[in-house]
Amino acid sequence: MTTADVQQVSAHLRRRHLSIGWWSLFVFALLGVALEAMHAFKIDAYLHAANETRRMLLRLAHAHGLGLAALHLAFAFTASSLRVAPKFAGPCLTGALIAMPAGFLLGGLGHRGGDPGAGIALVPLGALLLLVAIASTAIAVRRGFD
C-alpha cells in the first residue's frame, strides 16, 4: 500500500468515526435529557420504587453510550495518525457502540421485577467487541506513527 493509499484510508477512517462519534454523542445526550425530563415530570413508570432496575439500566445505557461515543472521537484521531490502520478496531468499536447501550436499554425496557430483560445478553457481546477494538488499536499504536 502506498503512502497516498494509507492517507486516503486514514482520512476515510477519521471522517467515519468522527461522524459516528458526534452523532452517537448527540443521541445518547438526548437520552440523558429524556431521562432527566422523566425525573423532572415525576413519571411513575420511571420513578416508582418497583422500577429501580429499569432506572439503573437506562442510566447505564446513557452512560455507556456517551463513553463509547467519546471513544469513537478518540479513535478517529488516533487511527488517523497511525501508519497502519487497526484492522478490526473500527467495526468492533461500532459494534460495541450498538450492542452495549442497546443491551442495557432493552434490558431496562423489558425487565421483570428485579431482573433485566433478555436484551441484556447484548452487553457481554458489546464488551467483547470493545476489548477487541482496544487491543487492535493498542497493537497498531505499538507499531508506530507516521
LOLO-74855 format. One record per residue (C-alpha): z, y, x; residue number from 1; residue in three letters. Coordinates in steps of 0.1 Angstrom, whole numbers, always signed. Last residue first. Layout:
% residues N
<pt pz="Z" py="Y" px="X" nr="NUM" rest="ALA"/>
...
END
This chain:
% residues 146
<pt pz="+107" py="+84" px="+38" nr="146" rest="ASP"/>
<pt pz="+140" py="+65" px="+31" nr="145" rest="PHE"/>
<pt pz="+154" py="+32" px="+43" nr="144" rest="GLY"/>
<pt pz="+156" py="-5" px="+38" nr="143" rest="ARG"/>
<pt pz="+193" py="-1" px="+28" nr="142" rest="ARG"/>
<pt pz="+182" py="+21" px="-1" nr="141" rest="VAL"/>
<pt pz="+159" py="-6" px="-14" nr="140" rest="ALA"/>
<pt pz="+188" py="-32" px="-12" nr="139" rest="ILE"/>
<pt pz="+211" py="-8" px="-30" nr="138" rest="ALA"/>
<pt pz="+184" py="-2" px="-57" nr="137" rest="THR"/>
<pt pz="+180" py="-39" px="-63" nr="136" rest="SER"/>
<pt pz="+217" py="-45" px="-64" nr="135" rest="ALA"/>
<pt pz="+222" py="-16" px="-89" nr="134" rest="ILE"/>
<pt pz="+194" py="-28" px="-111" nr="133" rest="ALA"/>
<pt pz="+206" py="-64" px="-110" nr="132" rest="VAL"/>
<pt pz="+241" py="-53" px="-119" nr="131" rest="LEU"/>
<pt pz="+228" py="-33" px="-148" nr="130" rest="LEU"/>
<pt pz="+208" py="-62" px="-162" nr="129" rest="LEU"/>
<pt pz="+239" py="-84" px="-160" nr="128" rest="LEU"/>
<pt pz="+260" py="-58" px="-179" nr="127" rest="ALA"/>
<pt pz="+233" py="-54" px="-205" nr="126" rest="GLY"/>
<pt pz="+232" py="-92" px="-211" nr="125" rest="LEU"/>
<pt pz="+270" py="-91" px="-213" nr="124" rest="PRO"/>
<pt pz="+268" py="-63" px="-239" nr="123" rest="VAL"/>
<pt pz="+241" py="-79" px="-261" nr="122" rest="LEU"/>
<pt pz="+266" py="-105" px="-275" nr="121" rest="ALA"/>
<pt pz="+284" py="-76" px="-292" nr="120" rest="ILE"/>
<pt pz="+257" py="-78" px="-318" nr="119" rest="GLY"/>
<pt pz="+276" py="-107" px="-334" nr="118" rest="ALA"/>
<pt pz="+301" py="-83" px="-350" nr="117" rest="GLY"/>
<pt pz="+334" py="-73" px="-334" nr="116" rest="PRO"/>
<pt pz="+366" py="-90" px="-344" nr="115" rest="ASP"/>
<pt pz="+396" py="-70" px="-357" nr="114" rest="GLY"/>
<pt pz="+387" py="-74" px="-393" nr="113" rest="GLY"/>
<pt pz="+351" py="-83" px="-395" nr="112" rest="ARG"/>
<pt pz="+328" py="-60" px="-374" nr="111" rest="HIS"/>
<pt pz="+292" py="-55" px="-381" nr="110" rest="GLY"/>
<pt pz="+289" py="-18" px="-374" nr="109" rest="LEU"/>
<pt pz="+311" py="-20" px="-344" nr="108" rest="GLY"/>
<pt pz="+294" py="-50" px="-328" nr="107" rest="GLY"/>
<pt pz="+260" py="-34" px="-336" nr="106" rest="LEU"/>
<pt pz="+271" py="-2" px="-317" nr="105" rest="LEU"/>
<pt pz="+287" py="-20" px="-288" nr="104" rest="PHE"/>
<pt pz="+257" py="-43" px="-284" nr="103" rest="GLY"/>
<pt pz="+233" py="-14" px="-288" nr="102" rest="ALA"/>
<pt pz="+252" py="+6" px="-261" nr="101" rest="PRO"/>
<pt pz="+249" py="-23" px="-237" nr="100" rest="MET"/>
<pt pz="+214" py="-37" px="-245" nr="99" rest="ALA"/>
<pt pz="+193" py="-5" px="-245" nr="98" rest="ILE"/>
<pt pz="+205" py="+12" px="-214" nr="97" rest="LEU"/>
<pt pz="+208" py="-22" px="-197" nr="96" rest="ALA"/>
<pt pz="+172" py="-29" px="-205" nr="95" rest="GLY"/>
<pt pz="+162" py="+4" px="-190" nr="94" rest="THR"/>
<pt pz="+182" py="-3" px="-159" nr="93" rest="LEU"/>
<pt pz="+166" py="-37" px="-156" nr="92" rest="CYS"/>
<pt pz="+131" py="-23" px="-160" nr="91" rest="PRO"/>
<pt pz="+137" py="+3" px="-133" nr="90" rest="GLY"/>
<pt pz="+157" py="-18" px="-109" nr="89" rest="ALA"/>
<pt pz="+134" py="-49" px="-107" nr="88" rest="PHE"/>
<pt pz="+112" py="-40" px="-77" nr="87" rest="LYS"/>
<pt pz="+131" py="-11" px="-61" nr="86" rest="PRO"/>
<pt pz="+104" py="+13" px="-49" nr="85" rest="ALA"/>
<pt pz="+97" py="+10" px="-12" nr="84" rest="VAL"/>
<pt pz="+97" py="+42" px="+10" nr="83" rest="ARG"/>
<pt pz="+125" py="+57" px="-10" nr="82" rest="LEU"/>
<pt pz="+129" py="+93" px="-20" nr="81" rest="SER"/>
<pt pz="+116" py="+90" px="-56" nr="80" rest="SER"/>
<pt pz="+138" py="+60" px="-62" nr="79" rest="ALA"/>
<pt pz="+170" py="+80" px="-55" nr="78" rest="THR"/>
<pt pz="+159" py="+110" px="-77" nr="77" rest="PHE"/>
<pt pz="+149" py="+89" px="-107" nr="76" rest="ALA"/>
<pt pz="+179" py="+66" px="-102" nr="75" rest="PHE"/>
<pt pz="+203" py="+95" px="-105" nr="74" rest="ALA"/>
<pt pz="+187" py="+105" px="-138" nr="73" rest="LEU"/>
<pt pz="+187" py="+69" px="-150" nr="72" rest="HIS"/>
<pt pz="+224" py="+67" px="-141" nr="71" rest="LEU"/>
<pt pz="+231" py="+98" px="-163" nr="70" rest="ALA"/>
<pt pz="+216" py="+79" px="-192" nr="69" rest="ALA"/>
<pt pz="+237" py="+49" px="-183" nr="68" rest="LEU"/>
<pt pz="+268" py="+69" px="-185" nr="67" rest="GLY"/>
<pt pz="+259" py="+86" px="-217" nr="66" rest="LEU"/>
<pt pz="+250" py="+53" px="-234" nr="65" rest="GLY"/>
<pt pz="+282" py="+37" px="-221" nr="64" rest="HIS"/>
<pt pz="+303" py="+64" px="-235" nr="63" rest="ALA"/>
<pt pz="+286" py="+65" px="-269" nr="62" rest="HIS"/>
<pt pz="+285" py="+27" px="-274" nr="61" rest="ALA"/>
<pt pz="+322" py="+26" px="-263" nr="60" rest="LEU"/>
<pt pz="+331" py="+52" px="-288" nr="59" rest="ARG"/>
<pt pz="+313" py="+32" px="-315" nr="58" rest="LEU"/>
<pt pz="+332" py="+1" px="-303" nr="57" rest="LEU"/>
<pt pz="+366" py="+18" px="-304" nr="56" rest="MET"/>
<pt pz="+360" py="+33" px="-339" nr="55" rest="ARG"/>
<pt pz="+348" py="+0" px="-353" nr="54" rest="ARG"/>
<pt pz="+378" py="-19" px="-339" nr="53" rest="THR"/>
<pt pz="+402" py="+7" px="-353" nr="52" rest="GLU"/>
<pt pz="+386" py="+3" px="-388" nr="51" rest="ASN"/>
<pt pz="+417" py="-11" px="-406" nr="50" rest="ALA"/>
<pt pz="+435" py="+21" px="-396" nr="49" rest="ALA"/>
<pt pz="+410" py="+42" px="-417" nr="48" rest="HIS"/>
<pt pz="+393" py="+68" px="-395" nr="47" rest="LEU"/>
<pt pz="+356" py="+57" px="-395" nr="46" rest="TYR"/>
<pt pz="+351" py="+44" px="-431" nr="45" rest="ALA"/>
<pt pz="+376" py="+70" px="-442" nr="44" rest="ASP"/>
<pt pz="+355" py="+99" px="-431" nr="43" rest="ILE"/>
<pt pz="+381" py="+126" px="-422" nr="42" rest="LYS"/>
<pt pz="+355" py="+154" px="-421" nr="41" rest="PHE"/>
<pt pz="+364" py="+163" px="-385" nr="40" rest="ALA"/>
<pt pz="+366" py="+126" px="-374" nr="39" rest="HIS"/>
<pt pz="+332" py="+118" px="-389" nr="38" rest="MET"/>
<pt pz="+319" py="+150" px="-373" nr="37" rest="ALA"/>
<pt pz="+333" py="+139" px="-339" nr="36" rest="GLU"/>
<pt pz="+315" py="+106" px="-342" nr="35" rest="LEU"/>
<pt pz="+282" py="+123" px="-352" nr="34" rest="ALA"/>
<pt pz="+286" py="+147" px="-322" nr="33" rest="VAL"/>
<pt pz="+291" py="+117" px="-299" nr="32" rest="GLY"/>
<pt pz="+260" py="+100" px="-314" nr="31" rest="LEU"/>
<pt pz="+241" py="+132" px="-307" nr="30" rest="LEU"/>
<pt pz="+253" py="+131" px="-271" nr="29" rest="ALA"/>
<pt pz="+240" py="+95" px="-270" nr="28" rest="PHE"/>
<pt pz="+205" py="+105" px="-283" nr="27" rest="VAL"/>
<pt pz="+203" py="+136" px="-260" nr="26" rest="PHE"/>
<pt pz="+214" py="+116" px="-229" nr="25" rest="LEU"/>
<pt pz="+188" py="+90" px="-239" nr="24" rest="SER"/>
<pt pz="+161" py="+117" px="-240" nr="23" rest="TRP"/>
<pt pz="+172" py="+131" px="-206" nr="22" rest="TRP"/>
<pt pz="+175" py="+97" px="-188" nr="21" rest="GLY"/>
<pt pz="+143" py="+82" px="-203" nr="20" rest="ILE"/>
<pt pz="+123" py="+113" px="-193" nr="19" rest="SER"/>
<pt pz="+138" py="+115" px="-158" nr="18" rest="LEU"/>
<pt pz="+132" py="+77" px="-155" nr="17" rest="HIS"/>
<pt pz="+95" py="+79" px="-164" nr="16" rest="ARG"/>
<pt pz="+89" py="+110" px="-143" nr="15" rest="ARG"/>
<pt pz="+106" py="+96" px="-112" nr="14" rest="ARG"/>
<pt pz="+88" py="+62" px="-115" nr="13" rest="LEU"/>
<pt pz="+54" py="+80" px="-119" nr="12" rest="HIS"/>
<pt pz="+61" py="+102" px="-89" nr="11" rest="ALA"/>
<pt pz="+72" py="+72" px="-68" nr="10" rest="SER"/>
<pt pz="+41" py="+52" px="-78" nr="9" rest="VAL"/>
<pt pz="+19" py="+81" px="-68" nr="8" rest="GLN"/>
<pt pz="+38" py="+86" px="-35" nr="7" rest="GLN"/>
<pt pz="+35" py="+49" px="-26" nr="6" rest="VAL"/>
<pt pz="-2" py="+50" px="-34" nr="5" rest="ASP"/>
<pt pz="-7" py="+81" px="-12" nr="4" rest="ALA"/>
<pt pz="+13" py="+64" px="+17" nr="3" rest="THR"/>
<pt pz="-10" py="+34" px="+14" nr="2" rest="THR"/>
<pt pz="+0" py="+0" px="+0" nr="1" rest="MET"/>
END
